[in-house]
């Protein structure tokens, strides 16, 4: 009996006739690949090949076929340039879906007060033994007009023209690209890794897009991507989204999202707004439970993190502590804003910075120091004694924070 590995590429927009043509192409070139009656691409594995190896072989062959068919033809020449305003150093960077939207909003002064109404509270989606997600409580999606685009919507279309047209219409382009095809990325010509990048401008003379995304140090920065790199990293990258962006298969099947800010009036941000968010943080609402998944809020997030970090199959990693630091920085920024615009002082700016923000910043570096000592390559601490130290520091700093913020409750 033959050992067959099967893949369905219908999500890309390939119709049955093109998939069958690929099957004929493989037959002519004596590949170990054929197309089944239901238009699935099948690969005959030998006894030493894993599913992962088979998947890479199949996707490489499909990408090669696309090149043979001319799907990477040149783009339409132009003589234009356009750059949309962004804040190149957004206040939240750990998750790109926050970084991109905040980079856009913080690039426009009129949204300052609106943003300040959010990001002072946090929540955590938790399911034991599975991936867990830390979020800020915010509503910034309401400030955008968005368009969600699937691979099939852009199949065999000129991706360079598509992106330039959107930018010309004042739209930012959040696009999934494969690092394997982008010079200057850690994974260039080494490993397929598909993830988000945001295009905010272009220059036809230089033949580049201006982009915000992860750099080599896994920080968020701006850089340039050439037109040929965009074509290769998007069109070929759609076959490799299992590496880094497997959610594009079904959960969030939108490799491209465009953003344009709405024309809305500015919203006031005052002391009462801030008081309310702080009270909700230190006295969180009850957890929400559904299908063995729990969403916990505010101060209760610390308890979940402290429990998870002690599990051998924990999902707490460096990003968790980066997000906690970012949360404290967001609160500090709101304290600074209010101290400049209100006669009443709710929390002393320097006290919060020294007793809360700097503590959680130190906690992140403390966690990082253990990663370096353990030579960890997945951003997780392995040794239990080190995890216990982190847990104890977290709860120590959390209590200091709570004691300080409890004064808000008394005033309120």
VENQUIQUI-V992407 format. One record per backbone hydrogen bond with DSSP energy under -0.5 kcal/mol. CO is the residue of the C=O (numbers start at 1). NH is the residue of the N-H. Records with the same first field share a line. If there is no record, write none. Layout:
BEGIN
CO=NH + NH
END
This chain:
BEGIN
2=4
3=45
5=43
7=9 + 41
9=12 + 14
10=13
11=152
15=19
16=20
17=21
18=22
19=23
20=24
21=25
22=26
23=27
24=28
25=29
26=31
27=30
32=44
34=42
36=39
40=36 + 42
41=7
42=34
43=5 + 45
45=3
46=49
50=54
51=55
52=56
53=57
54=58
55=59
56=60
57=61
58=62
59=63
60=64
61=65
62=66
63=67
64=68
65=69
66=70 + 71
67=70
70=73
80=204
82=202
86=88
94=96
95=98 + 99
96=100
97=101
98=102
99=103
100=104
101=105
102=106
103=87
104=107
105=108
108=111
109=112
111=115
112=116
113=117
114=117
115=118
121=137
122=298
123=135
124=126 + 296
125=133
126=294
127=130
133=125
135=123
136=138
137=119
139=142
140=143
141=144
143=262
144=146
145=260
147=149 + 258
149=256
150=153 + 154
151=154
152=155
154=157
157=159
158=162
159=163
160=164
161=165
162=166
163=167
164=168
165=169
166=171
167=170
172=174 + 259
173=175 + 199
174=257
175=177 + 197
177=179 + 195
178=181
179=182
180=189
181=183
182=185
185=188
187=190 + 191
193=179
195=177
197=175 + 199
198=212
199=173
200=84
201=210
202=82
203=207 + 208
207=227
208=203
209=225
210=200 + 201
211=223
212=198
213=221
215=218
219=215 + 221
221=213
223=211
225=209
226=230
227=231
228=232
229=233
230=234
231=235 + 236
232=236 + 237
233=178
234=238
236=239 + 240
237=240
238=241
240=243
241=245
242=244
243=194
245=248
246=249
247=250 + 252
250=253
252=254
255=176
256=149
257=174
258=147
259=172
260=145
262=264
270=274
271=275
272=276
273=277
274=278
275=279
276=280
277=281
278=282
279=283
281=284 + 299
288=295
290=293
293=290
294=126 + 296
295=288
296=124
297=300
298=301
299=302 + 303
300=304
301=305
302=306
303=307
304=308
305=309
307=310
308=311
311=314
317=320 + 321
318=322
319=323
320=324
321=325
322=326
323=327
324=328
325=329
326=330
327=331
328=332
329=333
330=334
331=335
332=336
333=337
334=338
335=339
336=340
337=341
338=342
344=346
348=352
349=353
350=354
351=355
352=356 + 357
353=358
356=360
357=361
358=362
359=363
360=364
361=365
362=366
363=367
364=368
365=369
366=370
367=371
368=372
369=373
370=374
371=375 + 376
372=375
379=318
383=386 + 387
384=388
385=389
386=390
387=391
388=392
389=393
390=394
391=395
392=396
393=397
394=398
395=399
396=400
397=401
398=402
399=403
400=404
401=405
402=406
404=407
405=408 + 409
406=410
407=411
408=412
END
